[in-house]
Amino acid sequence: MMNKYVEEVKMLTLPDFNSDEDSIGHITVEGFKDVPFEIKRIFYIFGKENVGLVRGRHANRKSEFVLFNISGKSKVKVIDEYRNETVFELNKPQDAVYIPKMVWKEMYDFTEDSILMVLTNEYYDPAEYIREFDDFVNAVKE
């Protein structure tokens, strides 16, 4: 049986408030409206030194996430406890992926101009991170 949280991973389309073709992009994200949680923390991954790197490589016991690129492109891979993978390509600012708690995630294939914005429902707590895949598998099976 698959981790029930992996089944909840989904693409979101953030609201684009452009009023006409000539307007500058304007995306606003509101907690409980555009994302399924209260936003408590925002961070981003940027810089050309991320090209060729894989970021993430962990799961979280409590944190849910919404990830989207405000510039450039990147990919997000989610992996279940049986090593089944699903890849999401983020290449437009309004394209986002929702990742619930207890899902292994990896971010990669960053372009040089990539700025990956991450919204989460929890404040940073290193104790809730699961950084070894085997520990993640054991936690899911508990």
N, C-alpha and C positions, 0 to 999 in steps of 0.2 A: 504494500500500500504506500502511495506517495505522500510525502510531507504535505499536509493540507495547506500550508502557507504558500508553497510554490504555486499552487493552483490559483492563488489570489494575485500573483504578479500580473500586471497589465499595463498596456500603453494608455496614456492620457493625452488629451489635446488641451493645452492651456489656452485660455481666452486671448485672442488677438484683437486688440481694440483699434486697429487701423480703420479710419473712417473712409478713406479712399485710396486709390492706387499710388498717389504721390505722398502719402503721409509716412512719417518715420515709424518704424516698428515700436509697439507699445504693448507689452505683456504684463499683466498684473496677476499675482497669485495670492489667493486668500485661503487661509486655513478653514477646514470644514466645508468649504464651498468648492474650490478648485482642486484641493487635495483632501484626502480623507482623515485628516488629523489636525490638531492644533500645532502650529509651527513654533518650535522652541529653539531651534538652532539652524543656522545657515552656514555652509562653508562651500568653498569651491576649489577645484583642481585646475591649475593653469600652468602655462610655461612650456616652452619648446623642449625642456629637459624631460617631459613626460612622454614625448614621442618614442615609441618602442617599448615603453614600460607597461607593466600590468599593475594597476592599483587595486586596492580593496583586499581581495583574497581573505575574506572573513565573513562571518555571520554575526548577528546581534540578537541577544536574548529579548530585548524590549524595544529597540528602535525600529521604526518604520521610516522609509525613505521615498522621496520623489527626486529623480535626477533628470536634468535637462541641460543641453548646451546652449549657453547664451551667445556663444561664438564658436565657429568651427564644428568639428564632428568628433564623435567617439562612439564606442560600442560598450554595451553592458551585457555581461553574460551572467545568467543565474544557473545554479547547478543544484540538483536535488541530491539526496543521500545515496542514490543509486548511480550517480554521475551522469544523469541525463541533463543535457544542456539546452538552454534557450538563449538566443542572442537577440538583443534589441539594438538597432542602429539609431543613434540620435544625431540628426543632421539638420534640423530646423528648430528654432527657439521654442516653438509651440509644441514640439514633440517631447513627451516626458514618459518616464517609466516609473510606476509605483512598485515598490518592493516592501512587503510586510516583514515583520520580525521573523527570525529563524529561517532565513534564506541565504545561502552562500552566494556572494556576489563578487564579480571581477569587472573592473573598468579598464579598457585598453583601446588600442588603435586610435590614439589621440592625434589630431592634426596639429600642426605648429601653432595655429591660432585658436585652438580649443580652450574654452572656459566651461568646465562642467560644474554647474550649480547643483548643490545638494541641499534639500530641505529635510528636516527630521523632527520627529515628535518628542525627542528626549534630549536633555542636556548631555554633554560628553561625560561618559563614565567608562573608563577602561575595563572595569570588572565585567561589563555586560558583553564584551567582545569575545567571540570564539575564533581564535586565529589558526587553529589546526583542523584540517578537514576531518580527520578521524574523530576528534572531540565533537565536532559538529554532528557527525553521523550518530555518535552515541547519545548526544543530547536530544536529537530528533526522535530516536527510538525509545527514549524514556517516557 
